[in-house]
Amino acid sequence: MHRNLKAALLALAFGTASTVSAQGFLTIGSGSTTGVYFPVATAMAKMINDSGSGVRANARSTGGSVFNMNALATGELDMATVQNDIAYYAYKGTGISAFEGKANNKVRTMAVLYPEVLHVIARKDAKINSIADLKGKRVVIGDLGSGTEQTARQVLEAYGLKFDDLGQALRVSPAQGITLMQDKRADALFYTVGVGASAISQIAQTVDVNLVPVSGNQAASLLKKYPFYVRYNIPAKSYKGQGATVPGVAVQATLVTTTAASDDTVYKAMKAIFANDSAVKAIHPSLATNYTKDKAVKGIPAPLHPGAVKFWKEMGLNVK
């Protein structure tokens, strides 16, 4: 009886498989479980699965934006949350060595989600008040090949510094970075992530830290050289011990796919996720405070997927 029940449940779970092509199953790449991508992608997969459209989805924790763009190119992933700068580099085949000369013109945008703010967080006892003060220090610059690593390189460059100018450039995951900060084995940490990310909150709860600003002429030159950045002020009291607003910069978290996904599948996924603004905002505080339909099609790193064009037009937006 037990075996029959199991078989019946499996049949129920996969009963639609014969009527849905492989196109109807979407694997969504996200990022580290301590970031914002993972809960966002997980919620989106659930929305797709609950929509009754016949499209199924699951979310996977991954190494982040660069990994996701490579996995979209090989077909390992069907959709992914990525930084708009990294998606732009992959589409153009430029910017970082992983994509040099390998332009993926099949990359397509679905929606811009929310700003991902560069957090430069330092131990108070390291006396780092400016990006320039990172010279000679032990700094977590993000996983090898992560979006954070690229952002760290570009911001240091705006202040006339290279990775070689750091005492140690620590290429580790956000979770490992937290541990290094707590154990006094790192002085500062770069992390490009939505405001309120658990990783930053965790450090602020357990260590005396300060957020290092990116502002003035250096921020202006960064925005001029890399047009995917926007200015973003981290509001006071976003984290424990942060009394004042901290000026900074952000890229944009974006949902992308490729031309391999059918127009119908992408359209159904779009409808499941984005048809109701309040449902989108309920996914995560980063979306609650930043997402609007109008912003969803601004600053896109690659053309919109035809399935997304159809959906956004239905929503009254002038897109192509």
C-alpha positions in Angstrom: 0.0 0.0 0.0 2.8 2.3 1.0 4.6 1.8 -2.3 1.3 2.4 -4.3 0.7 5.6 -2.4 4.2 6.8 -3.2 3.7 6.0 -6.9 0.4 7.8 -6.8 2.0 10.9 -5.3 4.8 10.8 -7.9 2.2 10.5 -10.7 0.4 13.5 -9.2 3.6 15.5 -8.9 4.8 14.7 -12.4 1.5 14.1 -14.1 1.9 17.2 -16.3 5.4 16.1 -17.5 4.0 14.4 -20.6 2.1 17.5 -21.6 4.9 20.0 -20.8 8.0 20.0 -22.9 11.4 20.4 -21.2 10.8 24.1 -22.0 8.1 24.0 -19.3 10.6 23.4 -16.5 12.8 26.4 -15.4 15.9 26.1 -13.2 16.5 29.6 -11.7 20.1 30.4 -10.7 20.5 32.7 -7.6 23.4 33.2 -5.3 24.7 32.5 -1.8 22.1 31.4 0.7 23.1 34.4 2.9 22.3 36.9 0.2 19.0 38.3 -1.3 19.1 36.4 -4.6 18.4 33.0 -3.1 15.2 33.9 -1.2 14.0 36.0 -4.2 14.6 33.2 -6.7 13.0 30.7 -4.3 9.9 32.9 -3.9 9.7 33.4 -7.7 9.9 29.6 -8.3 7.0 29.1 -5.9 4.9 31.8 -7.6 5.5 30.0 -11.0 4.6 26.6 -9.5 1.5 28.0 -7.8 0.3 29.8 -10.9 -1.3 26.7 -12.5 0.1 27.6 -15.9 1.8 24.2 -16.4 5.3 25.8 -16.1 7.3 24.4 -13.2 10.4 26.0 -11.6 13.0 25.4 -9.0 15.7 27.8 -7.5 19.3 26.8 -7.1 21.9 28.4 -4.8 25.0 29.3 -6.9 28.3 31.2 -6.9 26.4 34.3 -8.1 26.2 36.5 -11.2 29.3 35.4 -13.2 28.5 31.7 -12.6 24.9 32.3 -13.5 25.8 33.9 -16.8 28.1 31.1 -17.8 25.5 28.5 -16.8 22.9 30.3 -18.9 25.3 30.0 -21.8 25.7 26.2 -21.4 22.0 25.6 -20.7 22.6 24.5 -17.2 20.3 27.3 -16.0 17.2 28.7 -17.8 16.7 31.9 -15.8 18.8 33.7 -13.2 19.1 36.7 -10.9 22.2 38.7 -11.8 23.8 42.1 -11.5 23.0 44.2 -14.6 26.7 45.0 -15.1 27.6 41.3 -15.2 24.8 40.5 -17.6 25.9 43.4 -19.8 29.5 42.1 -19.9 28.3 38.5 -20.8 26.1 39.9 -23.6 28.9 42.0 -25.0 31.7 39.6 -24.3 33.8 42.2 -22.6 34.6 43.6 -19.1 35.9 40.5 -17.4 38.1 37.7 -18.4 35.4 35.0 -18.0 33.5 36.6 -20.9 36.3 38.1 -23.1 35.7 37.3 -26.7 32.7 35.1 -25.8 29.8 37.4 -26.3 26.5 35.6 -25.6 24.0 37.4 -27.9 21.3 35.1 -26.7 21.0 36.8 -23.3 17.6 38.4 -22.8 16.2 40.5 -20.0 12.9 39.8 -18.2 12.9 42.5 -15.5 15.0 44.8 -13.4 14.3 44.1 -9.7 16.0 46.4 -7.2 19.3 48.2 -6.6 22.1 46.1 -5.3 24.2 48.4 -3.1 27.9 48.1 -2.7 28.5 47.6 1.0 32.0 48.2 2.2 32.0 47.2 5.8 35.0 47.7 8.1 35.9 46.7 11.6 36.0 49.9 13.7 39.3 48.9 15.2 40.8 48.9 11.7 40.2 52.6 11.4 39.0 52.6 7.8 37.0 55.7 7.0 37.6 56.0 3.3 38.1 53.5 0.4 41.7 55.0 0.2 42.3 53.6 3.8 42.0 50.0 2.5 45.6 50.2 1.2 47.6 47.5 3.1 44.6 46.0 4.8 43.1 42.5 4.7 40.0 42.8 2.6 37.3 40.3 1.6 36.6 41.1 -2.1 34.0 38.4 -2.8 34.1 35.0 -4.4 36.4 34.5 -7.4 34.3 35.4 -10.4 31.5 36.9 -8.4 29.8 40.2 -9.2 31.1 41.6 -6.0 34.7 41.0 -7.1 34.2 43.1 -10.2 32.6 45.9 -8.3 35.4 45.9 -5.7 38.0 46.2 -8.5 36.2 49.1 -10.2 35.6 51.0 -6.9 39.2 50.6 -5.8 40.3 51.8 -9.3 38.3 55.0 -8.8 40.4 55.7 -5.7 43.6 54.9 -7.5 44.1 51.4 -5.9 44.5 47.9 -7.3 44.0 44.5 -5.6 47.8 44.4 -5.3 47.7 47.5 -3.1 45.7 45.6 -0.4 47.6 43.8 2.4 45.5 40.7 1.5 42.8 40.3 -1.2 40.6 37.5 0.3 38.5 35.7 -2.3 35.9 33.9 -0.2 32.1 33.5 0.0 30.1 36.0 2.0 29.6 33.4 4.8 33.3 32.8 5.1 33.9 36.6 4.9 31.6 37.0 8.0 33.7 34.5 9.9 37.0 36.2 8.9 35.6 39.6 10.1 34.4 38.1 13.4 37.7 36.3 14.0 39.7 39.5 13.3 41.3 37.8 10.2 39.8 40.4 7.9 39.7 44.2 8.3 37.0 45.0 5.7 34.5 43.3 3.4 33.0 44.2 0.0 29.5 42.8 -0.7 27.2 43.9 -3.4 23.8 43.0 -2.1 20.3 44.5 -1.3 20.1 46.7 1.8 19.2 44.6 4.8 20.9 41.4 3.6 21.3 38.9 6.5 25.1 38.7 6.0 25.7 42.4 6.7 23.2 42.4 9.5 24.9 39.5 11.1 28.3 41.2 11.0 26.9 44.4 12.5 25.2 42.4 15.3 28.4 40.7 16.3 31.3 43.1 15.6 31.7 46.8 16.0 31.8 48.0 12.4 31.3 51.0 10.2 30.1 51.4 6.6 32.7 53.1 4.3 31.2 55.7 1.9 31.7 55.8 -1.9 31.1 59.5 -2.7 32.5 62.7 -4.2 34.7 62.9 -7.3 35.5 59.2 -7.0 31.8 58.2 -7.2 31.3 60.6 -10.1 34.2 59.1 -12.1 32.9 55.6 -11.4 29.4 56.5 -12.7 30.9 58.1 -15.8 33.2 55.2 -16.7 30.6 52.4 -15.8 27.1 53.6 -16.8 25.3 50.7 -15.1 26.1 52.2 -11.6 23.6 54.5 -9.9 24.1 56.5 -6.7 22.4 55.0 -3.7 22.4 56.3 -0.1 22.2 53.5 2.6 19.6 54.9 5.0 20.5 55.6 8.6 19.7 52.7 11.0 19.8 50.1 8.2 22.2 48.2 10.4 23.1 48.1 14.1 25.3 51.0 15.0 24.8 52.9 11.8 23.7 56.3 13.0 23.8 58.3 9.7 23.0 57.9 6.0 26.0 56.5 4.1 26.5 57.6 0.5 27.3 54.8 -1.9 26.7 53.3 -5.3 24.6 50.4 -6.6 24.1 48.2 -9.6 20.7 46.6 -10.3 19.6 43.1 -9.6 18.0 41.8 -12.8 16.1 38.7 -13.8 17.5 37.3 -17.1 17.0 34.3 -19.4 18.1 33.4 -23.0 16.5 32.9 -26.4 16.5 29.2 -25.6 13.4 29.7 -23.4 10.2 29.8 -25.4 8.1 33.0 -25.7 5.2 31.1 -24.1 7.2 29.8 -21.1 8.7 33.2 -20.4 5.4 35.0 -20.8 3.7 32.5 -18.3 6.6 32.9 -15.9 6.4 36.7 -16.1 2.7 36.7 -15.5 3.1 34.4 -12.5 5.7 36.7 -10.9 4.9 40.2 -12.0 1.1 40.5 -12.7 0.5 41.8 -9.1 2.7 44.5 -7.8 1.8 43.8 -4.1 2.8 40.2 -4.6 6.2 41.2 -6.1 6.8 43.6 -3.2 5.9 40.9 -0.7 8.8 38.7 -1.9 11.6 40.7 -0.1 12.1 44.1 1.6 14.5 45.0 -1.3 11.6 44.7 -3.7 9.1 46.2 -1.3 11.1 49.5 -1.1 12.3 49.7 -4.7 10.3 47.8 -7.2 7.9 49.4 -9.7 6.7 48.3 -13.1 8.3 51.4 -14.7 11.7 50.8 -13.1 11.5 47.1 -14.2 12.3 48.0 -17.8 15.0 50.7 -17.1 18.7 50.0 -17.2 18.2 46.7 -18.9 21.6 45.1 -19.8 20.4 43.1 -22.8 17.2 43.2 -25.0 13.9 42.1 -23.4 12.8 38.6 -24.2 9.8 38.5 -26.6 7.8 36.8 -23.9 8.6 39.7 -21.5 7.8 42.2 -24.2 4.4 40.7 -24.6 3.8 40.8 -20.9 5.0 44.3 -20.2 2.9 45.6 -23.2 -0.1 44.0 -21.5 0.9 45.9 -18.4 0.7 49.2 -20.3 4.4 49.8 -20.7 5.9 51.1 -24.0 8.6 48.5 -24.6 10.1 46.7 -27.6 
